[in-house]
């Protein structure tokens, strides 16, 4: 079913994230209870807030602080109510908060949408109560909210006091376990300023916190772990806001396999969506999609250390020839470029390094100079300052005691004098003092060459996207629209002739065609069009015509058309005896020499209509050479979709082929996008396969069309 979550305008979350007053409902003196641990985090491990009110009707005081019997009895309305009571009592507390006009409620309690039908009904009641009062709800079934940069933990997690390294990364997750796993990457040297773990998302969602982080001055990089997306337009608006503000969003989406989708749905009750569609959306909006937690942490921290500039060249500085070669291989395999050093860099390296050192790129100083910290600092600094470089990789293959400590110290010193990121790689399983120095210095060293180069590739690719026409076009687009209200009624397949008639009315070029009700009429239509022609069964009950002998191609004369009539009608009667037959669709046959492509549109339950475009005909299922975009398309989207296909060289004129009419193909994609958006409330699916693309000047047009739409009755 389509997503029916209402699309809400962005909410000012500043009073939730930096509250002036907090009420803890369910405060407890039992140290291992949810209320007890949350109380300890607020009193013992958080920076003071303006007021902290403890609410527990069975207590008069806790830890020397007054206890209030209810939210209604408080002397002022708090900015945030943190609710840590049993599930059976949550609705009553939320009603009290609504009556008191509390702006935000954080519900830590579980036992709602994730717990079956009864929990889902209670969750819907939460939503209704909050909506009526204008109150925003965070949770339920969540670990709370952690603002590390402000020193505030509205959370029951016993790990809170141990994960307090401030930093420029904002983290938005649904599940608490994976979120805490990322928080504990602080042990590598990263800093996370804000962590929102939204749980069941009865109201506030990950999207709302991405939107907040996009304009928060203390957040430079946004990281998100997603199990599902409930409100597609809301999520896209947040991504758009991040792009507008030049902030990278790094996403790990679970639920890519059928196993993962089932696990994610049972955990968060979210729509996980198609992995292919999610990835296409991420790409379209400049999101850096990663595949695991290590990649996420390595990539996020590289962005936190500095955003990519126009220079993409990579430098390698190493004291081991084999390690240098291994790293160079990884750089080349990743499609990255080793920079050619500027003459001044080469001059300094030649003067300062021994004759036997390799002074090209990669630089291999050999181990003989490792005892000379000043020499390493000068030469590494020179490489890092080279104007052709975007970053420098400094792989460290082994822990070598004092020698490695000096290497770490020189890397730290060189980085202090140069803005170009130096990426040390700690390859050894022995995490010695050198590693600890790099962690303390804020480098968060990746633990393998492959992981480091993958992070750098993501970094470089995002820089390219930022400078691309696609990023400019995204920033100039209007805000994502709310999903249309769907027409009622069942989904039905239009007869092919009717589908083509509608496309033609929308200005999409098609070959001449007519539905014949008899053998004689079929021949007359074919004679009028001119040969060769194609004959297809005309029936709304038959979609895949060729599978049952419902298509004859290359008919050269009237006798062939009459024979095709008899053969097709007989085959359909045998294979589909109950199908309603309108006759045969007679069409002019496409010229020879073209290329067959496909354009299909489906309605994604989260994001709406998505176009899939690629190599078509009989190869579509075999080669799967396709690309995807959310609709509507921009001219840049259409151009990029054509260029991204692996078969693009065929269109461009490879091996002596005449170049295809790419301009007409782009216009066709835009026209199909316009057609879909004009019928967005009814159209469920469309398949144009094949699309014939001729040489330049001969155009591009569909040869077959399937449209599934809601009947509206």
PAVEX-916451 format. One record per residue: residue in one letter; x, y, z of N, C-alpha, C in turn. Coordinates in steps of 0.1 Angstrom, whole numbers, plus 5000, padded with zeros to 4 digits. Layout:
PAVEX-916451
AXYZXYZXYZ
...
end
This chain:
PAVEX-916451
X500849885000500050005000500950125000
X500450244994501250364994501350415008
X502450495010502650555023501550665025
X500950665037499950765040500350855052
X501650845056502050935066501951085062
X501351165070501251305066502551375065
X502651455054503951535052503851665060
X504751675070504651795079505751895075
X505452025078506452125075507652105085
X508852155081509952145091509652205104
X510152145115509852185128511152245134
X511052345142512152405149512452315161
X513552245160513852145171514852205181
X515052335181516052385190515752365205
X514452375209514052365223514152215227
X514052125217514251985220515751945222
X516552005214517951965214518752045224
X518352175227518952255237517852315246
X517252225254516152265263516652355274
X515752445278515952525290515452465302
X514552365300513952295312513552155307
X513652055316513351915313512551865325
X511551785322510751705332511051555329
X511551485339511751345338510551275345
X509651215337508551145342508851005344
X508750955356509250815359510550815365
X511050925371512350935378512250825389
X513450755391513450645400514750645408
X514650585420515850555428516350415426
X515750345417516250215413517350225402
X518550205405519650245396519650175383
X519050055382519149985369517849995361
X516850075366515650095359515850205348
X514950215339515050315328515050455335
X514050475344514050605350515250635359
X515850525365516950555374518250585366
X518450515354519650535346519450675339
X518250705335518150845329518350955339
X517950935351518151035361519651045364
X520350935365521850945367522551015356
X522150995343522751055332522551205332
X521351245336520951385336521651465348
X521751395360522351465371523851455372
X524351335369525751305372526651325360
X526151315348526951315336526651415326
X525651495328525251605319525551745325
X525851835315525951975320524652025325
X524652115334523352165340522452225330
X521152195331520152265323519552375332
X518652455326518052555334517252505346
X516352405343515652345354515452195350
X515552105360515351965359514251925369
X513051895364511951855372511751705372
X511751645384511551505386510051475389
X509451385381508051355383507851215387
X507351185399507051055403505951065414
X504751025412503651045422503950965435
X504850875435505050795447506250845456
X506850955451508051005458507851155461
X508451195472508451345475509851405471
X510851315471512151365467513051255462
X513951285454514951185449516351255448
X517251195455518651245455518751395459
X517951425468517951565473517151655465
X516451615455515651705446514151675449
X513351775448511951765450511351685438
X510451595442509651525432508251585431
X507751595419506351645417505451525413
X504251535417503351415414502851405400
X502951515392502451505378502951625370
X502851615357503251725348502351845352
X501051825355500151935357500552015370
X501251955379501652015391502952105390
X503652095379504952165378504652315378
X505652395384505452535384505652605371
X506252535361506252595347506152475337
X505852515325505852415314507252385309
X507652265310509052235305509152235290
X510352255285510552245270510352095266
X510852005274510851865271510451775282
X509551685280509151575290509851445285
X510651395293511251265290510451155298
X509851065291508850975297509450835298
X509550795310510250665313509350585323
X508050565319507050495327506650365319
X506050265325505550145318504650185307
X504550105296503750125285502350155288
X501750085298500350105302500050245307
X501050315312500850455317501250565308
X501850525296502350635287501250725282
X500150665277499050745272498550855282
X498450815294497950915304498951025306
X500250995306501251095308501251185295
X501151135284501151215271499951305271
X498851255276497651345277497851465286
X498551435298498951545307499851645300
X500851595293501751685286501051765276
X500051705268499351775258498451885265
X497851855276497051955283497852065288
X499152045292500052145297500752215286
X500552175273501152235262502752225262
X503152105266504552075265504952065251
X506052135246506352135232506851995227
X507651925235508251805230508151695241
X507951575237507951455246508851345240
X509851305248510651195244510151065252
X509650975244509150855250510150735249
X510750705260511750595260511150455260
X509950445265509250325267509050245254
X509150115254508850025243507549965245
X507049885235505749815236504749875228
X505049945217504150015209504049945195
X504350025184504149975171504949845168
X506049825175506949715173506349585180
X505249605188504849495196503449435192
X503049455179501849395175500749495174
X499549435171498349515168497949605180
X497949555192497549635204498549755205
X499849725204500749835205500649935194
X500249885182500049985171498850075173
X497850015179496650105183497050205193
X497850165203498250265213499150375207
X499950335197500850425190500050525182
X498950485176498150575168497450675178
X497050625190496550715200497550825204
X498750785206499850885209499850995198
X499850945186499951035174498751135174
X497551085177496351165177496351275188
X496851225200496851325211497851435209
X499051395204500051495201499651595190
X499051535179498651625168497551725172
X496651685181495551775185496151885194
X497251865201497851965210498952045203
X499451995191500552065185501852025192
X501851915199503051865206503751765197
X505151765197505951675189506451565198
X506351445192506851325200508051265193
X509051225202510251165198510151025204
X510250925195510050785200508650735195
X508050635203508550565214509650465210
X509950375220510950265218512250315213
X512850405220514050475216514950485229
X516250505226517250525238517350665242
X516650755235516750895240517550985230
X517851105234518551205226519851245233
X520951245226522251285232522851405224
X523051515231523651625225525051635232
X526051575226527351565231527951705232
X527751785221528451915221527952005232
X526651985237526152055248526251985261
X526851865261526951785273525651745279
X524651705271523351665276522951535271
X522551445281522151315277520751285283
X519751295274518351265278518151115274
X518851025280518950885276519150795288
X518750675287518950575298520150495296
X520950515285522050435281523150445292
X523650325297524750335306526050365299
X526050375286527250405278527450555277
X526350635280526450775277527650845283
X528050815296529250895301530550855295
X530550745287531750695281531950745267
X530950795261530950835247530650985246
X531651065250531351215251532451295244
X532951245233533951315225533151415215
X533251545218532551645210533151645196
X532351685186532851685173531751735163
X532151745150531351805140530351705132
X530351585137529451485130528051485137
X527051485130525651465135525151325130
X524651255140524251115137522751105139
X522051055129520551025130520250885127
X519750815136519450665134518050635139
X517550525135516250475141516550375152
X517350275150517750185160518750235169
X518750195182519750235191520950155191
X520950025188522149945189523149985179
X522849995166523750045156524250185159
X523350265163523750405166524750415177
X524550335188525550335198526950275193
X526850175184528050125178528850235171
X528150325164528850435157529350525168
X528650555178529050645189530350595195
X530450465196531650405202532850405193
X532650445181533850475172534650595177
X534150665187534950765193536250715198
X536250585201537550515205538650525194
X538150545182539150565171539650705169
X538950805176539350935175538351035169
X537150985165536151075159535351145170
X534751255166533851325175532451335169
X531451305177530051315173529351415182
X528851515176528251625184526851605188
X526051525180524651505183524251375178
X523451295186522951175182521451165185
X520651155174519251135176518850995171
X518250915180517850775177516350775178
X515550775167514150805167513150695170
X513650575171512850455174511650435164
X510450425170509350395161508850515153
X509350635155508950745147507450775146
X506750775157505350805157505150945151
X506151035153505951165148507351215142
X508251255151509551305146510351185140
X510951215129511651105121513051145119
X513851055114515251075110515351205101
X514451215092514451325083514451465090
X513651475101513651595108514951635114
X515751535118517051565124518051595114
X517951525102518851565091518551715087
X517351755087516951885084517551985094
X517451945107518052035118519552045116
X520251925114521651925113522152005101
X521352005090521752075078521952225080
X521352285091521652425093522252455107
X522552345114523152355128524652405126
X525052505132526452555130527552465136
X527152385145528252295151528352155144
X527552135134527552005126527952035112
X529051965108529551975094529251855085
X529051745091528851615084527651545090
X526751495082525551425087525651275083
X525451195093525551055092524150995096
X523650895087522350835091522450685088
X521850615097521550475096520050455095
X519650395084518250385081517750245080
X516650205087516050085085514850095076
X514250205076513150235067512850385067
X512050425057511750565055510150575054
X509550645063508150655064507550755055
X508250865054507650985046508651025036
X508450985023509451015013509651165011
X508651245008508851385006509551455018
X509251415030509851475041511351445041
X511651325038513051275037513851355026
X513151365015513851435004514051585007
X513051645013513251785017514451805026
X514651705035515851715044517151705036
X517151605027518351585019518651715010
X517551775005517651894997518252005006
X517852015019518352115028519752105030
X520251975032521651945034522451985022
X521951955010522651994998522752144996
X521652214999521652354998522652415007
X522952355019523952405028525352345027
X525552265016526852215013527352115023
X526352045030526751945040526651805035
X527651725035527551585030526651505040
X525851415034525051315041525551175037
X525951105048526550965046525550875051
X525050775043523950695047524350545046
X523850465056523950325056522450275057
X521950215046520650165046520650015047
X520049965058519849825060518549775053
X518449645051517249595044517449585029
X518649565025518849555010518449415005
X518649315013518249175009516849145015
X516249035010514948995016515048975031
X516148905035516348885049516349015057
X517149105052517349235059516049315059
X515249305048513949375048513049325059
X512949195060512049135070512549175084
X513849175086514349215100514049355103
X514249445093514049585095512549615098
X511649555090510249585092509749535106
X510349425110509849375124510449455135
X511549525132512249605142511549745143
X511349815132510949955133509549975127
X508949865121507649885114507649985104
X508850005097508950105086508950035073
X508650115063508750065049510250065045
X510849955042512249955038512449995024
X511449975015511650015001512549924993
X512549944980513449874971514849924973
X515849834974517249874975517649954963
X517249914951517649984939517050124939
X515850144943515250274944515850364954
X516150304966516750384976518150434972
X518950344965520250384960520150494949
X519150484941518950584930518550714937
X517750714947517350844954518650904960
X519450824967520650874973521550934963
X521750864952522650924941522051054936
X520751054934520151174928520351294937
X520351274950520351384960521751404966
X522751334960524151354965524451284978
X523651184982523951114994525051014992
X525951005001527050905000526650775007
X526350674999525850555004526950455007
X527050405019528150315023527550175026
X528350075028527949945029528049885043
X528949945052529049885065529449995075
X529549965088529850065098531250115096
X532250035094533650075092533750175081
X533050145070533150245058532450375062
X531350365069530650485074531550575082
X532150515092533050585101534250645094
X534950565086536050615079535750735070
X534650715063534150815053533750945060
X532950925071532451045078533551125084
X534551065089535651135096536551205086
X536751145074537451215064536751345059
X535451335058534651455055534751555067
X534751505079534751595090536151675091
X537151615086538451675086538651775075
X537851765065537951865054537051825042
X536451915036535651885024536551885012
X536151805002537051794990537051924982
X538151954976538252064968538252024953
X538752114944538752084930539851984926
X540951984934541951894931541651754936
X541751654927541351514930542651424931
X543751474928544951394928545351334941
X545751214942546151144954547651134955
X548251164966549651134969549851024979
X550850944977551250834986552650854991
X552750855005554050875011554250755021
X555350685018555550555025556950525027
X557250435036558650395038558850245034
X557850185028557950045024557550035009
X558449985001558149974986556949884984
X556849774991555649684988554349744993
X554449815004553149885009552749994999
X553850074994553550174984552850124972
X553350004967552749944955551349894958
X551149834970549849784973548849904974
X549250014979548350134980548150194966
X549150194958548950244944547950164937
X548050034938547149944932545649974936
X545549994949544150024954543650154949
X544450254948544050384942543650364928
X544450294920544150274906542850184904
X542750084912541549994911540250074914
X540350174923539150254927538850354917
X539650374907539350474897539850614900
X540750614910541250744915542650764907
X543150884909544350924901545450964910
X546650904908547850954915548351084908
X548451184916548851314911550351314905
X550551394896551951424891552451544899
X553551524907553951624916554451754908
X554251864914554651994909556251994909
X556852064900558352064899558952094913
X558352194920558952224933558952114943
X557852034943557851914952558951814948
X559051794935560151694931561451744935
X561751874933563051934937563351914951
X562351944960562651924975562851774978
X562051684972562251544975563651494970
X564051544958565351504953566451554962
X566351674967567451734975567451664989
X566351634995566251595009566351445011
X565851365002565751215003567051154998
X567351035003568550964997568350934982
X569450914976569450884961568650754958
X568650664967567950534965566450544968
X565950654973564550674975563750694962
X562550644962561650674950560950804952
X561150904944560651044946559451074937
X559050974929557850994921556650974930
X555550944924554350924932553850774929
X553950684939554150704953555650724957
X555750804968557050824974557450704983
X558550644980559050544989560350594995
X560350635007561550695014562550585018
X562050465018562750345024562850365039
X563150255046563150255060564350325066
X565350355057566650405062566550545069
X565450615065565350755070564350765082
X563750655086562750655097563250715110
X564550715112565050775125565150925124
X564950985112565151125110563751195110
X563251225121561851275122561751405115
X562751495116562651625109562651605094
X563351515089563451485074562051435069
X561451345077560151295073559051405074
X559151485084558151595085558251695074
X559551725070559751825059559251765045
X559651635043559251585030557751545029
X557251495040555751465040555051595039
X555451695046554751825045554851885031
X555951865024556151915010555151845001
X555051715003554051634994552651684997
X552351705010550951745013550651885008
X551651965007551452105002551452114987
X551652004980551652004965550352054960
X550352154951549052214946548252114938
X548852004933548051914925547351804933
X547451804946546951704955545651744962
X544751644963543551664972543751604985
X544551494986544851434999546051344998
X546651315009547851235010547651105018
X547950995013547850865020549250835026
X549250805039550450765046550250625052
X550450515045550250385051551350345060
X550950285072551950245081551750095083
X552650015078552449865076552549795089
X553349845099553649765111553949855122
X553649805134554049875146555449845150
X556349955150557749935151558250015163
X557450015173557850075186558150225184
X559350265189559750405189559750465175
X560150385165560150435151558750475146
X557750385150556450415146555850535154
X556250545166555850665174556350795167
X557650795163558150915156557350945143
X557050835136556250855124554950915126
X554250865137552950925140553151075144
X554151105152554451245156554651335144
X555451285134555751365123554451385114
X553651285113552351305106551551415112
X551451405126550651505133551251645131
X552551655131553151785130553051835115
X553151755106552951795092551551835089
X550551765095549151805092548851945098
X549551975109549252105115549752225107
X550652195097551152305089550452305075
X549552215072548952205059547552165059
X546652235052545252205052544852075044
X545752025035545351905028545351785037
X544251705037544151595046545251495044
X545951455055546851345054546051225061
X546051115054545250995058546250885062
X546550875075547450765079546550635079
X547150525075546550395076547250305085
X546650265096547250175105546950025101
X547949965095547649835089547949715099
X548649745110548949635119547849605129
X547749475133546849445143547349485157
X548549515158549149565171548949715172
X548049755181547649895182548549955193
X549749995189550750045198550550195201
X551550255207551550395211551450485199
X552050445188551850525176550450545171
X549650435172548250435169547550525178
X547850515191547150595201547450745199
X548650775195548950915192548050965181
X547950885170547150935159545650945163
X545150855171543750865176543650995184
X544551025193544451145201544651265193
X545351255181545551375172544351395163
X543251305164542051335156542151275142
X542951175140543151115126542150995124
X541750925134540950805133541450725122
X542650665123543250595111542450475107
X542150465094541550345088542450225091
X541850105092542649995096543149905084
X542849945072543349875060543449975048
X544249935039544450015026543050025019
X542349905018541149905011540049995017
X539949995031539050085037539350225035
X540650265036541050405035540750455020
X541050375010540850414997539350424993
X538550334999537150344997536550475002
X537050515014536550645020537050755011
X538250755006538750854998537950864985
X537650744979536850744967535450814969
X534850774981533550844984533750994985
X534851034991535151174993535251254980
X536051194971536351254958535051254950
X534251144950533051144942532051244946
X531951264959531051374964531451514960
X532851534960533351664955532951684940
X533051574932532651584918531151624917
X530351554925528851574925528551724929
X529251774939529051904944529352004932
X530251974924530652074913529852044900
X528951944900528251894888527051974886
X526551964873525252034870524151974877
X524251844881523151774888522951844902
X524051874909523951944922523352084921
X523752154910523152284908521652274905
X521352174896519952154893519052124905
X519652034914518951994926518652124935
X519652204937519452324945518452424939
X518252414926517252504919515852444918
X515752314922514452254921513452314932
X512152314929511252344940511252234950
X510752254962510652154972509952034968
X510351914973509551794969508151804972
X507251754963505851764965505351654974
X504251694980503551584988502951484978
X503051354982502551254973501051274970
X500651254957499251284954498251194960
X497051234962495951144967495651054956
X495750924959495550824948494050804945
X493850784932492450764927491950634933
X490650624936490150494941490050384930
X489750264934489450164924490650074922
X490449964915491549864913492449914902
X493649844901494649874891494349794879
X494249854867493849784855494849814844
X495049724835495949744824495149794812
X495649904806495049964794495349874782
X494449864773494849804760495949884754
X496849814746498049874741497649994732
X496649984724496250094715495850214723
X495150194733494650304742495850374749
X496750284753497950344760498750424750
X498950384738499650454728498850584724
X497550574723496750694720497050804730
X497050764743497250874753498650924752
X499650844749501050894748501150984736
X500450954725500451034713499851174716
X498751174724498051294727498951384736
X499851324743500851404751502051444743
X502051424730503151474722504251374720
X504051254724505151154722504951084709
X506051084701506051034687505850884688
X504950834679504750684678504650654663
X504850524660504650484646503150474643
X502650484630501250464627500750334632
X499550324637498950204642497450214642
X496750094641495250094641494849954646
X493749944652493149814657492149764646
X492449654641491649594631490649484637
X489449494633488449394639488249274630
X488849264619488649154610489949134601
X490049014594491148994585491249104574
X490049134569489949224558490449364562
X489949404574490349534579491849544582
X492449434587493849424590494649454578
X494249384567494949404554494749554549
X493649604550493349744545494249844553
X494349824566495149914574496649904570
X497149784568498549754564498849814551
X497849794541498049854528498250004529
X497450064537497450214538498750264545
X499250194555500450234562501750214553
X501650104545502850064538503649964545
X504249874538504949764544506449794547
X507049714556506549604564505749654576
X504949564582504149604594504349484604
X503849524616503749424627502349404631
X501949284634500649244639500749194653
X499849254662499849204676498449184681
X498249094690496949074695496549194703
X495249234702494749354709493849304720
X494249304732493449254744494049314757
X493149374765493549424778493949304787
X493449184784493749064792495149004790
X495849054780497148994776498149104775
X499149094785500149184785501449144778
X501849014780503048964774502648884761
X502448954750501848894738502748794732
X504048824731504848724724504948594731
X504748584744504748464751503748354746
X502648404741501648314736501448314721
X502448364714502248364699501348474695
X501348584702500448694699501048804691
X502248784685502948884677503548824665
X503348894653504048854641504748984635
X506048974632506749094628507249074613
X507549184607508149174593507249134583
X505949164584504949124574505049214562
X505349154550505749234538504649254528
X503449194530502349214521501049174527
X499949194519498649174525498349024528
X498948944519498748794522499348754535
X500548814538501148784550500348834562
X499748954561498949004572497748914574
X497048864564495948774566496348644572
X497448594568497948474574498348494589
X498848614592499248644606497948654614
X496848704608495648714616495148574620
X495148474611494748344614495648274625
X496948294623497848234632497748284646
X497648424647497648484661496348454668
X495248464661493948434667493848284672
X494348194664494348054668495248034680
X496448094680497348074691496748134704
X496148244703495548314715494348224720
X493548174711492448094715492947964723
X494047914719494647794725495147824739
X495947944740496647974753495848054762
X494948144757494148234766492748234761
X492048124763490648104757489648204763
X489948254775488948334782489248484780
X490348524772490648664770489648734761
X489348854764488448934756489348994744
X489048964732489849004721489149124713
X489949224711489449344703489849324688
X490749234685491249224671492749224671
X493349274661494749284659495149424658
X496249464665496849594664497849584652
X497649664642498549664630499349794631
X500649774631501549894632502649894622
X503050014618504150024609505449974616
X506249894609507449844615508549944616
X509349944626510450044628511450024618
X512150124613513250104604514350024610
X515249964601516349884606517449974611
X518449914618519649994622519550064635
X518450054642518250124655518750044666
X518750104678519050034691517850034699
X517649924706516449904714516749934729
X516050024735516150054749514850034756
X514750064769513550054777513450174786
X512250214788511950314799510750264806
X510850234819509750194827509550284839
X508350294844507950374855507150294865
X507550294878506750234888506550334899
X505450304907505250394919505850324931
X506850384936507450334949506650384960
X506350294970505450324981505950434990
X507250464990507850574998508050694990
X508750684979509150804971508250844960
X507350764955506550794944507150734931
X506850804920507150744907508650754904
X509150644900510550624897510750564883
X511650634875511850584861513050494861
X512950384854514050294851514350294836
X515550324832515950334818517150264815
X517250194804518450124800518250044787
X519149944786519149864774517949774774
X517249774763515949704763515849584754
X514649564749514449444741514549314749
X515149214743515249084749516449084759
X517249194760518449194769518149254782
X516949304784516749384797516949304809
X516449174809516449094821517849024822
X518549014811519848944811520949034815
X521049154809522249234811521949344822
X520749374825520349464835521149594835
X521349644823522049774821521149884823
X520849924835519750034837520250134847
X519550244847519750354856518450404861
X518350474872517050514878517050654883
X515850714882515750854888514250864893
X514150944904512850994908512251094898
X510951084896510351184888509751304896
X509751424890509951454876511451464873
X511751444860513151454856513451604852
X514651644854515251764848515951734836
X516251834827517051804815518451734819
X519051784830520251724834520051574838
X518951544845518651404848518651314836
X517851364826517751284814519051264807
X519851374806521151354800522051264807
X522051264821522851174829522451034828
X521151014827520650874826521150804813
X521150884802521650834790523150804791
X523850894797525350874797525750764807
X524950734817525350644828525250494823
X524550464813524450324808525750274804
X526050144807527250084802527250074787
X526050064781525950054766526050194759
X526350304767526350434760527350444748
X528450374749529350384737528650334724
X527650244725526850204713526050324708
X525550404717524750524713525650634707
X526850634713527850744709528550714696
X528350594690528950564677530150474678
X530250374687531350284689531550194677
X532750164673533050064663532450104649
X532450224646531950274633530450284632
X529750254642528250274642527950424640
X526850454633526450604633525950644647
X526350764651525850804664524350804665
X523750764676522350764678521750904680
X520450914679519751044681519551064696
X520651094703520651114717519751234721
X519751334714518951454717517451414717
X517051334707515651284707515351194718
X516351114722516151024733515951094746
X516751204749516551284761515251344761
X514751404750513451464749512351364752
X512551244747511551134750511451104765
X512551094772512551074786511851184793
X512151304789511451424796509951424793
X509551384781508151384778507451274785
X508051154787507451044795507351094810
X508351164815508251214829507151314830
X506951394820505851494821504451424820
X504351314812503151244811502751174824
X503751114831503551044843503051144854
X503751264855503351354865502051414863
X501651424850500251474847499151374851
X499551244853498551144857499051074869
X499751144878500351084890499351024899
X498151074900497151014909496550884904
X496750854891496150724886497250624881
X498350674876499250584869500050504880
X500050374879500750294888502050234882
X501950204869503150144862503050174847
X504250184841504250204827505550134822
X505450064810506549994805506650024790
X507650094785507850124771509050034767
X508849924761509849824758509449744746
X510149764735511349844734511049994729
X512050074732512150204726513150204714
X512750244703513650244691514350374690
X515650374689516450494688517250474675
X517050564665517750564653518950654652
X519650654641520750744640520350894641
X521250984643520951124644519951164634
X518951234638517951294629516751204627
X516851074631515750974629514850954641
X515151014652514251014664514350894673
X513450894683513350794693511950784697
X511350654696509950644699509650504704
X508650484713508350354718507750264707
X508050134707507350034699506349964706
X506349954719505349884727505149964739
X503949964744503550044756502549964765
X502849954778501949904788501750004798
X500550034801500150134812499250064821
X499550064834498650014845498250134853
X496850154854496350274862495250234870
X494950314880493750304889492550344881
X491550264882490350284874489550414878
X489750454891489050574895487550554898
X487150424899485750394902485650324915
end
